[in-house]
Amino acid sequence: MIDRAIEFATKAHEGQFRKGTRRPYIVHPIEVKEIVSTMTRDEEVISAAVLHDTIEDCKGVTREVLALEFSPRVAAMVAGESEDKSRTWMERKTATIQSIGNAPREVQMIGLADKLSNMRDIDRDYPKVGEELWNRFRMKDKKMIGWYYKGVRDALAKDFQKEPVFQEYCRLIRKNFD
Ligand SMILES: Nc1nc2c(ncn2[C@@H]2O[C@H](COP(=O)(O)OP(=O)(O)O)[C@@H](OP(=O)(O)OP(=O)(O)O)[C@H]2O)c(=O)[nH]1
């Protein structure tokens, strides 16, 4: 199932790049899969990690499509990672911070892996690009971007304190946002 998910996500994200770069988008879901694999061996969770941005970002991919191609549980996990893009940045990020603390463990794991992968990108790009980096994002304000990543960190702290990937996430936030 994991191989099929990689194939599906590679096709779905074809032609997409990470914001402001020529890095093929698929690099990010693959990294999220690798981070999640350090926390679980559950194939459906690992597959959902690879697929986590397909409903949000890929034309024609819906919860129903993923339920048929993979399983209703995989589809539900990916839907749990998807933001409603008709809402504003502030509304979406506030809703994520409020919901992730009480979300099912697998949705939390994929959410944490997603944010850690983004933090690794920021940690790699910030020294090269400098303050211009924040212009890549919808919310161009470093303070607000930091507010969001810290909100997710605080919501997950009680359940993930002992996970090495959570500790790495906290370290990268301190390094780049404190
Ligand atoms: N750090 C980083 N992020 C990039 C890059 N390319 C794309 N992204 C994506 O950008 C999103 C954050 O961008 P914003 O402009 O702040 O927010 P938005 O797309 O949700 O409106 C993240 O999506 P998300 O995971 O759906 O949302 P989030 O919950 O992490 O904000 C992240 O995966 C990149 O090169 N570096």
The ligand as a MOL file (V3000), in Angstrom:
LIG
                    3D

  0  0  0     0  0            999 V3000
M  V30 BEGIN CTAB
M  V30 COUNTS 36 38 0 0 0
M  V30 BEGIN ATOM
M  V30 1 N 8.2790 25.8620 4.9840 0
M  V30 2 C 7.8980 25.6650 3.7220 0
M  V30 3 N 6.5900 25.4210 3.4590 0
M  V30 4 C 6.2260 25.2360 2.1800 0
M  V30 5 C 7.1700 25.2870 1.1310 0
M  V30 6 N 6.5160 25.0380 -0.0270 0
M  V30 7 C 5.2410 24.8270 0.2740 0
M  V30 8 N 5.0470 24.9490 1.5990 0
M  V30 9 C 3.7510 24.7870 2.2410 0
M  V30 10 O 3.3110 26.0840 2.5590 0
M  V30 11 C 2.3050 25.9900 3.5710 0
M  V30 12 C 2.4130 27.1700 4.4610 0
M  V30 13 O 2.2550 28.2970 3.6300 0
M  V30 14 P 1.3250 29.5130 4.0090 0
M  V30 15 O 1.3230 30.4390 2.8490 0
M  V30 16 O 1.7630 30.0720 5.3300 0
M  V30 17 O -0.0950 28.8640 4.2540 0
M  V30 18 P -1.1870 28.2480 3.3040 0
M  V30 19 O -0.5270 27.7010 2.0620 0
M  V30 20 O -1.7890 27.1720 4.1670 0
M  V30 21 O -2.1560 29.3590 3.0340 0
M  V30 22 C 2.5300 24.6480 4.2460 0
M  V30 23 O 1.3920 23.8860 3.8930 0
M  V30 24 P 0.5630 23.0400 4.9190 0
M  V30 25 O 1.4190 21.9840 5.4620 0
M  V30 26 O -0.7060 22.6400 4.2240 0
M  V30 27 O 0.1700 24.0490 6.0100 0
M  V30 28 P 0.7470 24.3570 7.4140 0
M  V30 29 O -0.2730 23.7620 8.3220 0
M  V30 30 O 2.1320 23.7870 7.6080 0
M  V30 31 O 0.7460 25.8510 7.3980 0
M  V30 32 C 3.7530 24.0730 3.5430 0
M  V30 33 O 3.6970 22.6710 3.3280 0
M  V30 34 C 8.5400 25.5500 1.4390 0
M  V30 35 O 9.4220 25.6110 0.5800 0
M  V30 36 N 8.8500 25.7350 2.7480 0
M  V30 END ATOM
M  V30 BEGIN BOND
M  V30 1 1 1 2
M  V30 2 2 2 3
M  V30 3 1 2 36
M  V30 4 1 3 4
M  V30 5 2 4 5
M  V30 6 1 4 8
M  V30 7 1 5 6
M  V30 8 1 5 34
M  V30 9 2 6 7
M  V30 10 1 7 8
M  V30 11 1 8 9
M  V30 12 1 9 10
M  V30 13 1 9 32
M  V30 14 1 10 11
M  V30 15 1 11 12
M  V30 16 1 11 22
M  V30 17 1 12 13
M  V30 18 1 13 14
M  V30 19 2 14 15
M  V30 20 1 14 16
M  V30 21 1 14 17
M  V30 22 1 17 18
M  V30 23 2 18 19
M  V30 24 1 18 20
M  V30 25 1 18 21
M  V30 26 1 22 23
M  V30 27 1 22 32
M  V30 28 1 23 24
M  V30 29 2 24 25
M  V30 30 1 24 26
M  V30 31 1 24 27
M  V30 32 1 27 28
M  V30 33 2 28 29
M  V30 34 1 28 30
M  V30 35 1 28 31
M  V30 36 1 32 33
M  V30 37 2 34 35
M  V30 38 1 34 36
M  V30 END BOND
M  V30 END CTAB
M  END
